[in-house]
Amino acid sequence: MLSILRKLRLKLLSKRKFSKYLLYAVGEIILVVVGILIALQINTWNEGYTTKEKELKYLLLIKQEMLSNLQSINMEREILDDYFKGLEQILEAYAHPDPNITNKELSGMLAPILSNDMDINFKSGTLNEIIANGNLKDITNDSIRNILASIDGNLERLRAQETRVNDYIAKGNSILEKKGSIKQLVSDFGVSAEYGIPKNTKEVSNLFLLKDQEFENIMVLAVLTGVSLDEEHYFIFEKEIKTLINLIDKELRQ
């Protein structure tokens, strides 16, 4: 098209038909401008397509991570369930002392309390990458973007509560280390051979714990912090992650 216009321009110039030449010159300029605008629009479309593809890739990776995180939360809540059962039993033993309770029965109560700690295995590699690279703005869904922006703060608060629970677990173990027999507890757990620890030739009782006011206080505080972790942190965080996954699914289906 441009070559035809050039030939026509030369022909018009040779005949000194300036008015017609001017008309065709303007037409040529318009054609060039239109071509540039079309090229820019195509480039904009291409950039938009690339950005959308990147967004969908991020959303898919985030969904995979969050599904894994849901499993981690469920695992921690299952550990908490056993933790609460042990606490309930031992606090019941304080409230209604049983003179016939055995050392092994006490160890069974203490096992889920003192042998675990709360530490969610939360995966956030993709989210950290998005934030570090300044790509959070590429997530076009406001609700998804807001949840992603709040996850780090929520996780920090959750881990702080896990630390509080773990502190009381550590305090309970500390009293047993100072006043009781860890060896007897391991023996009652039935794992002495597994760790190469010889059993006591004579049973060492840890039943004094059921009369120790400091230990009871720790168990009560362990319940309070554990309930807060379960109901105010794990449960709410789990709900938020499920909402995020549902929103992502809707975006991926569009």
C-alpha positions as CSV (number, residue, x, y, z in Angstrom):
1,M,0.0,0.0,0.0
2,L,2.8,2.4,0.9
3,S,4.7,1.7,-2.3
4,I,1.5,2.5,-4.4
5,L,1.1,5.8,-2.5
6,R,4.7,6.7,-3.2
7,K,4.3,6.1,-6.9
8,L,1.1,8.1,-7.0
9,R,2.8,10.9,-5.1
10,L,5.7,11.1,-7.6
11,K,3.2,11.1,-10.5
12,L,1.2,13.9,-8.9
13,L,4.4,15.9,-8.2
14,S,5.5,15.5,-11.8
15,K,2.3,17.0,-13.0
16,R,2.4,19.7,-10.2
17,K,-0.9,18.7,-8.9
18,F,-0.1,19.9,-5.4
19,S,-3.6,20.0,-4.0
20,K,-4.2,16.3,-4.9
21,Y,-0.7,15.4,-3.6
22,L,-1.4,17.1,-0.3
23,L,-4.6,15.0,0.0
24,Y,-2.7,11.8,-0.6
25,A,0.2,12.9,1.7
26,V,-2.3,13.3,4.5
27,G,-3.8,10.0,3.7
28,E,-0.4,8.4,3.8
29,I,0.3,10.0,7.2
30,I,-3.1,8.8,8.5
31,L,-2.3,5.3,7.3
32,V,1.0,5.3,9.1
33,V,-0.6,6.6,12.3
34,V,-3.4,4.0,12.1
35,G,-0.7,1.3,11.6
36,I,1.2,2.5,14.7
37,L,-2.0,2.6,16.8
38,I,-2.9,-0.9,15.7
39,A,0.6,-2.1,16.6
40,L,0.3,-0.5,20.0
41,Q,-3.1,-2.1,20.6
42,I,-1.8,-5.5,19.6
43,N,1.2,-5.0,22.0
44,T,-1.2,-4.0,24.7
45,W,-3.3,-7.1,24.1
46,N,-0.2,-9.3,24.2
47,E,1.0,-7.7,27.4
48,G,-2.5,-8.2,28.9
49,Y,-2.5,-11.8,27.9
50,T,1.0,-12.4,29.3
51,T,0.0,-10.7,32.6
52,K,-3.2,-12.8,32.8
53,E,-1.3,-16.0,32.1
54,K,1.2,-15.1,34.9
55,E,-1.7,-14.4,37.2
56,L,-3.3,-17.7,36.5
57,K,0.0,-19.5,37.0
58,Y,0.4,-17.8,40.4
59,L,-3.1,-18.6,41.5
60,L,-2.7,-22.3,40.6
61,L,0.6,-22.5,42.6
62,I,-0.9,-20.7,45.5
63,K,-3.9,-23.1,45.5
64,Q,-1.6,-26.1,45.6
65,E,0.3,-24.5,48.5
66,M,-2.9,-23.7,50.4
67,L,-4.2,-27.2,50.0
68,S,-1.0,-28.5,51.6
69,N,-1.4,-25.9,54.4
70,L,-4.9,-27.1,55.1
71,Q,-3.5,-30.6,55.6
72,S,-0.9,-29.2,58.0
73,I,-3.6,-27.3,60.0
74,N,-5.7,-30.5,60.2
75,M,-2.7,-32.4,61.5
76,E,-2.0,-29.8,64.2
77,R,-5.6,-29.8,65.3
78,E,-5.5,-33.6,65.6
79,I,-2.5,-33.3,67.8
80,L,-4.4,-30.7,69.8
81,D,-7.3,-33.1,70.2
82,D,-5.0,-35.7,71.9
83,Y,-3.4,-32.8,73.9
84,F,-6.8,-31.8,75.2
85,K,-7.8,-35.3,76.1
86,G,-4.7,-35.7,78.2
87,L,-5.2,-32.4,79.9
88,E,-8.9,-33.2,80.6
89,Q,-7.8,-36.5,82.2
90,I,-5.1,-35.0,84.4
91,L,-7.2,-32.0,85.5
92,E,-10.0,-34.5,86.4
93,A,-7.4,-36.4,88.5
94,Y,-6.7,-33.1,90.3
95,A,-10.4,-32.4,90.9
96,H,-11.3,-35.9,92.0
97,P,-8.2,-37.6,93.4
98,D,-8.1,-41.4,92.9
99,P,-5.9,-43.2,95.4
100,N,-5.8,-46.2,93.1
101,I,-4.3,-44.4,90.1
102,T,-1.1,-46.0,88.8
103,N,2.1,-44.5,87.7
104,K,1.6,-45.9,84.2
105,E,-1.9,-44.4,84.0
106,L,-0.5,-41.0,84.9
107,S,2.2,-41.4,82.2
108,G,-0.6,-42.2,79.7
109,M,-2.2,-38.9,80.6
110,L,1.1,-37.0,80.3
111,A,2.2,-38.6,77.0
112,P,0.1,-36.4,74.6
113,I,0.7,-33.3,76.7
114,L,4.5,-33.4,77.2
115,S,5.7,-35.3,74.1
116,N,4.4,-32.9,71.4
117,D,4.7,-29.3,70.4
118,M,2.7,-27.1,68.1
119,D,4.5,-26.1,64.9
120,I,2.4,-25.8,61.7
121,N,4.3,-26.6,58.5
122,F,3.0,-23.7,56.5
123,K,4.2,-23.4,52.9
124,S,4.3,-19.9,51.4
125,G,7.1,-19.9,48.8
126,T,4.9,-18.7,45.9
127,L,3.2,-16.0,48.0
128,N,6.6,-14.8,49.3
129,E,7.9,-14.6,45.7
130,I,4.9,-12.6,44.6
131,I,5.3,-10.1,47.4
132,A,9.1,-9.9,47.0
133,N,8.8,-9.2,43.3
134,G,6.0,-6.7,43.7
135,N,3.6,-8.9,41.7
136,L,0.7,-8.8,44.2
137,K,-0.8,-6.0,42.1
138,D,-1.1,-8.5,39.2
139,I,-3.8,-10.4,41.2
140,T,-6.9,-8.7,39.8
141,N,-9.5,-10.2,42.2
142,D,-9.6,-7.7,45.1
143,S,-10.8,-10.4,47.6
144,I,-8.0,-12.8,46.7
145,R,-5.4,-10.0,46.9
146,N,-6.7,-8.9,50.3
147,I,-6.5,-12.4,51.7
148,L,-3.0,-12.9,50.3
149,A,-1.9,-9.6,51.8
150,S,-3.2,-10.6,55.2
151,I,-1.8,-14.1,55.4
152,D,1.6,-13.2,56.7
153,G,0.3,-11.2,59.6
154,N,-2.3,-13.9,60.5
155,L,0.5,-16.6,60.4
156,E,2.7,-14.5,62.6
157,R,-0.1,-14.2,65.2
158,L,-0.8,-18.0,64.9
159,R,2.9,-18.8,65.5
160,A,3.0,-16.5,68.5
161,Q,0.1,-18.5,70.0
162,E,1.8,-21.8,69.2
163,T,4.9,-20.5,71.1
164,R,2.7,-19.7,74.1
165,V,1.3,-23.3,74.1
166,N,4.8,-24.7,73.6
167,D,6.1,-22.7,76.5
168,Y,3.7,-24.4,78.9
169,I,4.6,-27.8,77.5
170,A,8.2,-26.9,78.2
171,K,7.4,-25.8,81.7
172,G,5.6,-29.0,82.4
173,N,8.6,-31.0,81.2
174,S,10.9,-28.8,83.3
175,I,9.1,-29.7,86.5
176,L,9.3,-33.4,85.6
177,E,13.0,-33.0,84.9
178,K,13.7,-31.3,88.2
179,K,11.4,-33.3,90.6
180,G,10.5,-36.5,88.8
181,S,11.8,-39.3,86.6
182,I,11.9,-38.8,82.8
183,K,13.4,-42.3,82.6
184,Q,10.2,-43.8,84.2
185,L,8.0,-41.8,81.9
186,V,9.9,-43.1,78.9
187,S,9.6,-46.6,80.2
188,D,5.9,-46.2,80.8
189,F,5.6,-44.9,77.2
190,G,7.1,-48.2,76.1
191,V,9.9,-46.6,74.1
192,S,12.9,-47.4,76.3
193,A,14.2,-50.1,74.0
194,E,13.7,-47.9,70.9
195,Y,16.0,-45.2,72.4
196,G,18.4,-47.6,74.0
197,I,17.5,-46.5,77.6
198,P,17.6,-49.3,80.2
199,K,14.5,-49.6,82.4
200,N,14.6,-48.8,86.1
201,T,15.1,-51.9,88.2
202,K,12.6,-50.3,90.5
203,E,9.6,-48.1,89.5
204,V,10.1,-44.4,90.3
205,S,6.7,-42.8,91.0
206,N,5.7,-39.5,89.3
207,L,2.4,-39.5,91.1
208,F,3.6,-36.6,93.3
209,L,2.7,-34.4,90.2
210,L,-1.0,-34.8,91.1
211,K,-0.4,-33.0,94.3
212,D,1.9,-30.3,92.9
213,Q,0.2,-27.0,92.7
214,E,2.7,-25.5,90.2
215,F,2.2,-28.4,87.8
216,E,-1.6,-28.1,88.1
217,N,-1.4,-24.3,87.3
218,I,0.7,-25.1,84.2
219,M,-1.8,-27.6,83.1
220,V,-4.7,-25.1,83.5
221,L,-2.8,-22.5,81.5
222,A,-2.0,-25.1,78.9
223,V,-5.7,-25.7,78.4
224,L,-6.4,-21.9,78.1
225,T,-3.7,-21.2,75.6
226,G,-4.5,-24.4,73.7
227,V,-8.2,-23.5,73.3
228,S,-7.2,-20.1,72.0
229,L,-4.8,-21.7,69.5
230,D,-7.5,-24.1,68.3
231,E,-10.5,-21.8,68.2
232,E,-9.1,-18.3,67.6
233,H,-6.2,-19.2,65.3
234,Y,-6.3,-22.6,63.6
235,F,-10.0,-22.6,63.0
236,I,-10.1,-19.0,61.7
237,F,-7.0,-19.5,59.6
238,E,-8.4,-22.7,58.2
239,K,-11.7,-20.9,57.3
240,E,-9.8,-18.1,55.6
241,I,-7.7,-20.5,53.5
242,K,-10.8,-22.4,52.4
243,T,-12.3,-19.1,51.3
244,L,-9.2,-18.3,49.4
245,I,-9.2,-21.7,47.6
246,N,-12.8,-21.2,46.6
247,L,-12.1,-17.8,45.2
248,I,-9.2,-19.1,43.3
249,D,-11.3,-21.9,41.8
250,K,-13.8,-19.4,40.6
251,E,-11.0,-17.4,38.9
252,L,-9.5,-20.5,37.3
253,R,-12.9,-21.5,35.9
254,Q,-13.4,-18.1,34.1
